[in-house]
Amino acid sequence: MAIQDFLKKQKKEKINTQEQVPKQYKQYEKVFSTKASFCFPQKQPWDHGIKLKPEAIPRT
């Protein structure tokens, strides 16, 4: 399920994301938040670009 679909369902059905996180993952609860799902991690020294070929056709 795409994040957009989940957010629509969450809004429509008033799903509480916090209640869906299993107990063993409660310490990581903030990464399951809606706000965190739209954020990229901080830039790191080991990050690098991926050069794409202009003629490449993306798979769908």
ABEGO torsion letter per residue (X at the ends): XBAAAAAAAAAAAGBBAAAABBAAAAAAAAAABAAAAABBBBBBAABBBBBBBAABBBBX
